[in-house]
Amino acid sequence: MAMTTLQKLEKLDRRWVFLAMAVAVAAPLFFKLGLAPMTTPPVRAFYDYVESLPLGSKVLCSFDFDPGSKAELNPMCVSVLRHLLRNGHRPVVITLWSTAPALMESNINDICRDEFGKQYGTDYVYLGLKEGREAVMVAMGKSIRSTFPLDFYGTPVDKLPLMAGVENYSSFECLVNVSAGYPGTKEYVQYVTTRFDIPLLSGSSAVSVPEYSAYYQSGQLKGLLTGITGAAEYEDLLHAPGLALTSMDGQTMGHFVIIAFIVFGNVVFFLNRRRKVRS
Amino acid sequence: MKREIPILITLVFGVFMIVQFFIPHPVVNEIANRLQNWAIIVISFSYVLGSANILRINGELVYRRGPGWLYKLVLVIAFFLMVIPGMFFGIAEGTWTNDYLFTYTYVPLASTMYASLAFYIASAAFRAFRSKDVASICARGYRLGSDAWSDSRKPVIWDDYRRSSTG
């Protein structure tokens, strides 16, 4: 009887695994664990770089992700905007992903307009989407005004006070890129940072981190936020707990479930194998 | 020739864009700028081509009642449902397209697709990550142990943090 149970456990219906994962991820919504990670050096470097910018700096923000990555990357965008505005800087936001413009508009309105009460056109600008990937990145190095002649709302950039004197990357103190893949941080490193001499700060989804860590270690990135954990660390540094810190509970529980199933699967596998050898 | 000519054009312009980087001459720069603008326009037109392709392939399958034609029909309807209101009402916050079609429909659907990975990862971990010998047990044990060790030094509790930060 016990052997039959072991065999059944080895071929456990995957719907039980799904159920366990669902419970593990959903439970922290009701019972908060309050987990938050300690700050890692790339996140500290990101934070310190923004802190070191002179008051009133113009910062070009390229937020490039789709709704699929919203849960992981949107908290970074919100924190970056919050950090820049809190320190008196002036973000100019663009996006190179066709599914991002509406997401970014919502962030910008929530943070810049509603939370900080900033004036559009003077304190922040949203230029919207320009399709063309690397070609747009390089074109902005020649002229941002001709690459983005109108902002997201159709206003000519010449009529926006913040854009006065903005010509190309040299008009900005740094570039912040939050990206879920192509085009994103890798392309900015390849085509923009060295060629146009602009410091780059990056926030990326966790799967991209092994690739981007090399850029951080070589100094091509001045700071790196890594997935929802990096966003949580950044929120922690900003003393502004948000969605990333809340998500840490669910993510941690999810990881525990995966580890538990790996251990469980191995134990059952070995018990079954021993039974087969004996019989 | 249908293959060779596009490849030749790509080769010529590609080589020119590499070479122009090393020639800081105004005329060469001007040509390069113009080519970059062409590239942006061509990439933008790829959206039109892609849309036409989606309609052609899926529309034909729906018309012929091919395999999975109902799904294709849903795709075509969803395509027009997103494109037409988007063209007429815009995508700015407060518009019907943004609020109902994008924020309340597309965003949750896309997020759900991505989130479902967690379930498949858990299932795959249970089935596939089985150690067959002592070496793999050691490797896996080391991996889990080192992760657990590094994680055990990381967590802090929000409430503790808040207490310490508020003094």
HADDOCK unambig.tbl for C-alpha pairs under 7 A between the chains (distance, minus, plus):
assign (segid A and resid 14 and name CA) (segid B and resid 123 and name CA) 5.99 0.50 0.50
assign (segid A and resid 17 and name CA) (segid B and resid 122 and name CA) 6.72 0.50 0.50
assign (segid A and resid 17 and name CA) (segid B and resid 123 and name CA) 5.90 0.50 0.50
assign (segid A and resid 18 and name CA) (segid B and resid 119 and name CA) 5.38 0.50 0.50
assign (segid A and resid 21 and name CA) (segid B and resid 119 and name CA) 6.39 0.50 0.50
assign (segid A and resid 34 and name CA) (segid B and resid 157 and name CA) 5.36 0.50 0.50
assign (segid A and resid 34 and name CA) (segid B and resid 158 and name CA) 5.09 0.50 0.50
assign (segid A and resid 35 and name CA) (segid B and resid 155 and name CA) 5.76 0.50 0.50
assign (segid A and resid 35 and name CA) (segid B and resid 156 and name CA) 5.97 0.50 0.50
assign (segid A and resid 35 and name CA) (segid B and resid 157 and name CA) 5.29 0.50 0.50
assign (segid A and resid 35 and name CA) (segid B and resid 158 and name CA) 6.42 0.50 0.50
assign (segid A and resid 36 and name CA) (segid B and resid 155 and name CA) 5.41 0.50 0.50
assign (segid A and resid 36 and name CA) (segid B and resid 156 and name CA) 5.45 0.50 0.50
assign (segid A and resid 36 and name CA) (segid B and resid 157 and name CA) 6.31 0.50 0.50
assign (segid A and resid 36 and name CA) (segid B and resid 158 and name CA) 6.55 0.50 0.50
assign (segid A and resid 37 and name CA) (segid B and resid 154 and name CA) 5.14 0.50 0.50
assign (segid A and resid 37 and name CA) (segid B and resid 155 and name CA) 4.88 0.50 0.50
assign (segid A and resid 37 and name CA) (segid B and resid 156 and name CA) 6.38 0.50 0.50
assign (segid A and resid 38 and name CA) (segid B and resid 154 and name CA) 5.03 0.50 0.50
assign (segid A and resid 38 and name CA) (segid B and resid 155 and name CA) 6.43 0.50 0.50
assign (segid A and resid 67 and name CA) (segid B and resid 107 and name CA) 5.07 0.50 0.50
assign (segid A and resid 67 and name CA) (segid B and resid 110 and name CA) 5.79 0.50 0.50
assign (segid A and resid 67 and name CA) (segid B and resid 111 and name CA) 6.03 0.50 0.50
assign (segid A and resid 68 and name CA) (segid B and resid 110 and name CA) 4.64 0.50 0.50
assign (segid A and resid 68 and name CA) (segid B and resid 111 and name CA) 4.30 0.50 0.50
assign (segid A and resid 68 and name CA) (segid B and resid 114 and name CA) 5.54 0.50 0.50
assign (segid A and resid 69 and name CA) (segid B and resid 111 and name CA) 6.92 0.50 0.50
assign (segid A and resid 102 and name CA) (segid B and resid 91 and name CA) 6.54 0.50 0.50
assign (segid A and resid 102 and name CA) (segid B and resid 92 and name CA) 6.54 0.50 0.50
assign (segid A and resid 102 and name CA) (segid B and resid 98 and name CA) 6.87 0.50 0.50
assign (segid A and resid 106 and name CA) (segid B and resid 93 and name CA) 6.84 0.50 0.50
assign (segid A and resid 131 and name CA) (segid B and resid 40 and name CA) 6.65 0.50 0.50
assign (segid A and resid 131 and name CA) (segid B and resid 43 and name CA) 6.95 0.50 0.50
assign (segid A and resid 131 and name CA) (segid B and resid 44 and name CA) 5.87 0.50 0.50
assign (segid A and resid 132 and name CA) (segid B and resid 40 and name CA) 4.46 0.50 0.50
assign (segid A and resid 132 and name CA) (segid B and resid 43 and name CA) 5.48 0.50 0.50
assign (segid A and resid 132 and name CA) (segid B and resid 44 and name CA) 6.56 0.50 0.50
assign (segid A and resid 135 and name CA) (segid B and resid 36 and name CA) 5.78 0.50 0.50
assign (segid A and resid 135 and name CA) (segid B and resid 39 and name CA) 6.49 0.50 0.50
assign (segid A and resid 135 and name CA) (segid B and resid 40 and name CA) 6.08 0.50 0.50
assign (segid A and resid 136 and name CA) (segid B and resid 40 and name CA) 6.77 0.50 0.50
assign (segid A and resid 139 and name CA) (segid B and resid 36 and name CA) 6.66 0.50 0.50
assign (segid A and resid 258 and name CA) (segid B and resid 122 and name CA) 5.08 0.50 0.50
assign (segid A and resid 258 and name CA) (segid B and resid 125 and name CA) 6.58 0.50 0.50
assign (segid A and resid 261 and name CA) (segid B and resid 125 and name CA) 6.94 0.50 0.50
assign (segid A and resid 261 and name CA) (segid B and resid 126 and name CA) 5.10 0.50 0.50
assign (segid A and resid 262 and name CA) (segid B and resid 125 and name CA) 5.77 0.50 0.50
assign (segid A and resid 262 and name CA) (segid B and resid 126 and name CA) 4.99 0.50 0.50
assign (segid A and resid 262 and name CA) (segid B and resid 129 and name CA) 6.21 0.50 0.50
assign (segid A and resid 265 and name CA) (segid B and resid 126 and name CA) 5.36 0.50 0.50
assign (segid A and resid 265 and name CA) (segid B and resid 127 and name CA) 6.83 0.50 0.50
assign (segid A and resid 265 and name CA) (segid B and resid 130 and name CA) 6.73 0.50 0.50
assign (segid A and resid 266 and name CA) (segid B and resid 130 and name CA) 5.27 0.50 0.50
assign (segid A and resid 266 and name CA) (segid B and resid 131 and name CA) 6.55 0.50 0.50
